[in-house]
């Protein structure tokens, strides 16, 4: 899943593709590099980010989705808003990647139930401006995330969304400390035991920068890619459904090597 941030303030590449033409061109480039899905987002969810107006988010993502879907891409919309999700699906998106798991907008579940879209429900506790205040998990982060995602899955089914259309995401970096991110990755099998495919978005996140910190401090965002690619291969070995990444070419190349060796080993 290749990331296309149509935003001026995303943590990794804010502003590089925040106009229609450059976002579409970047999406096409990611497809050429091996992306299976393009994830188009118009709202930054980095820690401390403020939310755009609904109209602003719509203006950012819908035209880009329409053009990329018309070009044959499998398109996901990265949004927490039901109105944006509905417009994106009308424009040709087939996946809704909701980092709030339906908690930010009560209307989201109705939109998904009335569509045929795949729905990615991420673990989420609060909006970006104060999510760092919600990192306490009474019985550990793995158990807590599994329990809360299971509750979201139950809510989706109750709203009329077939379980077969739901993908789960542990929400690395969202109301999680650095150590909790590593605990979640180590305990991924417990999340997979819920019986749904799992999407993981670790690319360029702060916990990788902290792992790689040197004398000058935390490794810069644009210098975390090698670690992210290594992690992607390990996650592929564990059977995740998709990897949400910024550098599609590097990840696809690494996965091609892993797949070839796996074939050779039988």
C-alpha positions as CSV (number, residue, x, y, z in Angstrom):
1,X,0.0,0.0,0.0
2,X,1.7,3.1,-1.2
3,X,1.1,6.4,0.6
4,X,0.0,9.5,-1.2
5,X,-0.3,12.4,1.2
6,X,-2.2,15.2,-0.3
7,X,-1.4,17.4,2.7
8,X,0.9,20.3,3.6
9,X,1.7,18.9,7.0
10,X,2.2,15.2,7.0
11,X,5.1,14.1,9.2
12,X,7.1,12.3,6.5
13,X,6.6,14.2,3.3
14,X,4.1,17.1,4.0
15,X,3.8,19.4,1.0
16,X,5.6,17.4,-1.6
17,X,2.5,16.3,-3.3
18,X,-0.2,18.6,-1.9
19,X,-1.6,19.7,-5.3
20,X,-3.7,17.6,-7.7
21,X,-1.2,17.2,-10.5
22,X,1.8,16.2,-8.3
23,X,-0.3,13.8,-6.2
24,X,-1.6,12.0,-9.3
25,X,1.9,11.9,-10.7
26,X,3.3,10.5,-7.5
27,X,0.5,7.9,-7.4
28,X,1.3,6.8,-10.9
29,X,5.0,6.5,-9.9
30,X,4.2,4.3,-6.9
31,X,2.2,2.0,-9.2
32,X,5.2,1.7,-11.5
33,X,7.4,0.9,-8.5
34,X,5.1,-2.0,-7.4
35,X,2.3,-0.7,-5.3
36,X,-0.8,-2.9,-5.2
37,X,-2.9,-0.2,-3.5
38,X,-2.7,3.6,-3.3
39,X,-3.7,5.1,0.0
40,X,-4.9,8.7,-0.6
41,X,-5.1,10.9,2.4
42,X,-6.0,14.6,3.0
43,X,-5.6,14.9,6.7
44,X,-2.3,14.6,8.7
45,X,-2.6,12.4,11.8
46,X,0.9,13.1,13.1
47,X,1.1,13.9,16.8
48,X,-0.1,17.4,17.4
49,X,-1.8,17.9,14.0
50,X,-4.9,20.0,13.7
51,X,-7.8,18.9,11.5
52,X,-8.7,20.4,8.1
53,X,-12.2,21.5,7.3
54,X,-14.4,18.8,5.7
55,X,-14.6,20.8,2.4
56,X,-10.8,21.2,2.4
57,X,-10.3,17.4,2.8
58,X,-12.8,16.7,0.1
59,X,-11.1,19.1,-2.3
60,X,-7.7,17.5,-1.6
61,X,-8.5,13.8,-2.1
62,X,-11.6,13.3,-4.3
63,X,-10.1,14.6,-7.6
64,X,-6.9,12.6,-7.0
65,X,-8.9,9.5,-6.3
66,X,-11.0,9.9,-9.4
67,X,-8.0,10.2,-11.7
68,X,-6.0,7.4,-10.2
69,X,-9.1,5.0,-10.1
70,X,-9.8,5.9,-13.7
71,X,-6.2,4.9,-14.5
72,X,-6.9,1.5,-13.1
73,X,-5.4,1.8,-9.6
74,X,-6.9,0.1,-6.6
75,X,-7.5,3.1,-4.4
76,X,-7.9,3.4,-0.7
77,X,-9.0,6.6,1.0
78,X,-7.4,7.5,4.3
79,X,-10.1,9.3,6.2
80,X,-12.0,9.4,9.5
81,X,-15.0,11.2,8.1
82,X,-18.1,9.5,6.7
83,X,-18.7,12.3,4.2
84,X,-15.2,12.0,2.8
85,X,-15.4,8.2,2.7
86,X,-18.7,8.3,0.8
87,X,-17.4,10.8,-1.8
88,X,-14.2,8.8,-2.2
89,X,-16.2,5.6,-2.9
90,X,-18.3,7.5,-5.4
91,X,-15.1,8.6,-7.1
92,X,-13.7,5.1,-7.4
93,X,-12.1,4.1,-4.2
94,X,-12.7,0.6,-3.1
95,X,-11.1,0.6,0.4
96,X,-11.7,3.0,3.3
97,X,-8.7,3.2,5.7
98,X,-10.1,4.7,8.8
99,X,-7.5,5.4,11.5
100,X,-10.2,5.8,14.1
101,X,-11.9,2.5,13.4
102,X,-15.2,4.3,13.2
103,X,-14.9,6.1,16.5
104,X,-14.3,9.6,15.2
105,X,-17.5,9.8,13.1
106,X,-20.5,7.7,14.1
107,X,-21.8,7.9,10.5
108,X,-18.8,5.9,9.1
109,X,-20.3,2.5,9.9
110,X,-23.5,3.3,8.0
111,X,-21.5,4.4,4.9
112,X,-19.4,1.2,5.0
113,X,-22.5,-1.0,5.6
114,X,-24.1,0.6,2.5
115,X,-21.2,-0.1,0.3
116,X,-19.1,-3.0,-0.9
117,X,-15.9,-1.4,0.3
118,X,-13.1,-3.1,2.3
119,X,-12.8,-1.3,5.6
120,X,-9.6,-1.0,7.5
121,X,-10.3,-0.4,11.2
122,X,-7.2,0.9,13.0
123,X,-6.8,0.9,16.8
124,X,-7.4,4.5,18.0
125,X,-8.1,6.3,21.2
126,X,-8.0,10.0,20.5
127,X,-7.3,12.7,17.9
128,X,-3.7,13.6,17.1
129,X,-3.6,16.8,19.2
130,X,-3.8,14.8,22.4
131,X,-3.4,11.1,21.7
132,X,-0.1,10.9,23.6
133,X,-2.2,11.3,26.8
134,X,-3.8,7.9,26.2
135,X,-1.0,5.4,26.3
136,X,-2.0,3.6,29.5
137,X,-3.1,-0.1,29.0
138,X,-4.1,-1.8,32.2
139,X,-3.3,-5.3,31.1
140,X,-0.6,-4.5,28.5
141,X,-0.7,-2.9,25.1
142,X,-1.1,-6.2,23.1
143,X,-4.1,-7.4,25.1
144,X,-5.6,-3.9,25.2
145,X,-5.3,-3.3,21.5
146,X,-6.7,-6.8,20.7
147,X,-9.7,-6.2,23.0
148,X,-10.5,-2.8,21.7
149,X,-10.2,-3.9,18.0
150,X,-12.4,-6.9,18.7
151,X,-15.0,-4.5,20.1
152,X,-14.8,-2.4,16.9
153,X,-15.2,-5.6,14.8
154,X,-18.3,-6.4,16.8
155,X,-19.7,-2.9,16.3
156,X,-19.1,-3.2,12.5
157,X,-20.8,-6.5,12.2
158,X,-23.7,-5.2,14.3
159,X,-24.0,-2.2,11.9
160,X,-24.3,-4.5,9.0
161,X,-20.7,-4.7,7.7
162,X,-19.8,-8.3,6.8
163,X,-16.8,-9.4,8.8
164,X,-15.2,-10.6,5.6
165,X,-14.8,-7.0,4.5
166,X,-12.9,-5.9,7.6
167,X,-9.1,-5.5,7.9
168,X,-7.5,-4.6,11.3
169,X,-4.6,-2.3,12.0
170,X,-2.8,-2.2,15.4
171,X,-2.2,1.6,15.0
172,X,1.5,1.9,15.5
173,X,2.3,5.3,16.9
174,X,-1.3,6.2,17.8
175,X,-1.6,6.4,21.6
176,X,1.5,4.2,21.8
177,X,4.9,4.7,23.3
178,X,8.0,3.6,21.5
179,X,8.3,0.5,23.7
180,X,4.6,-0.3,23.1
181,X,5.0,-0.2,19.4
182,X,7.7,-2.9,19.6
183,X,5.5,-4.9,22.0
184,X,2.7,-4.8,19.5
185,X,4.9,-5.9,16.6
186,X,6.2,-8.8,18.7
187,X,2.7,-9.8,19.7
188,X,1.2,-9.5,16.2
189,X,0.1,-13.2,16.2
190,X,-2.4,-12.3,19.0
191,X,-4.1,-9.7,16.7
192,X,-4.1,-12.1,13.8
193,X,-5.8,-14.6,16.1
194,X,-8.9,-12.4,15.8
195,X,-9.4,-14.0,12.4
196,X,-9.1,-10.9,10.2
197,X,-6.3,-9.7,7.8
198,X,-3.9,-7.2,9.3
199,X,-2.5,-4.0,7.8
200,X,0.6,-2.6,9.4
201,X,1.9,1.0,8.9
202,X,5.3,1.4,10.4
203,X,7.0,3.3,7.6
204,X,9.2,6.2,8.7
205,X,7.6,6.4,12.2
206,X,9.2,7.9,15.2
207,X,9.9,4.6,17.0
208,X,12.2,3.6,14.1
209,X,14.0,7.0,14.4
210,X,14.4,6.5,18.1
211,X,15.9,3.0,17.6
212,X,18.4,4.4,15.2
213,X,19.2,7.5,17.3
214,X,22.9,8.6,17.3
215,X,24.9,11.3,19.0
216,X,23.0,13.9,17.1
217,X,19.6,12.7,18.3
218,X,16.7,10.8,16.8
219,X,17.3,9.7,13.2
220,X,15.6,12.1,10.7
221,X,12.4,11.0,9.0
222,X,14.0,10.7,5.6
223,X,16.8,8.5,6.9
224,X,14.7,5.7,8.4
225,X,13.8,3.9,5.2
226,X,16.3,1.0,5.5
227,X,15.0,0.0,8.9
228,X,11.4,0.2,7.6
229,X,12.2,-2.1,4.7
230,X,13.8,-4.6,7.0
231,X,10.8,-4.5,9.2
232,X,8.5,-4.9,6.1
233,X,10.2,-8.2,5.2
234,X,9.8,-9.5,8.7
235,X,6.2,-8.6,8.8
236,X,5.6,-10.3,5.4
237,X,7.1,-13.4,6.8
238,X,4.5,-13.2,9.5
239,X,1.7,-13.1,7.0
240,X,0.3,-9.5,7.2
241,X,-2.3,-8.6,4.6
242,X,-0.6,-5.4,3.5
243,X,2.3,-3.0,4.4
244,X,1.6,0.7,4.3
245,X,4.8,2.3,3.0
246,X,6.3,5.5,1.6
247,X,9.2,4.0,-0.4
248,X,7.4,1.5,-2.5
249,X,10.3,0.6,-4.8
250,X,12.7,-0.3,-1.9
251,X,10.0,-2.4,-0.2
252,X,8.9,-4.2,-3.3
253,X,12.5,-5.0,-4.2
254,X,13.1,-6.4,-0.7
255,X,9.9,-8.5,-0.9
256,X,10.8,-9.8,-4.3
257,X,14.1,-11.2,-2.8
258,X,12.3,-12.7,0.1
259,X,9.6,-14.3,-2.1
260,X,12.2,-15.7,-4.5
261,X,14.2,-17.3,-1.6
262,X,10.9,-18.6,-0.1
263,X,10.1,-20.3,-3.4
264,X,13.5,-21.9,-3.6
265,X,13.1,-23.3,-0.1
266,X,9.8,-24.9,-1.1
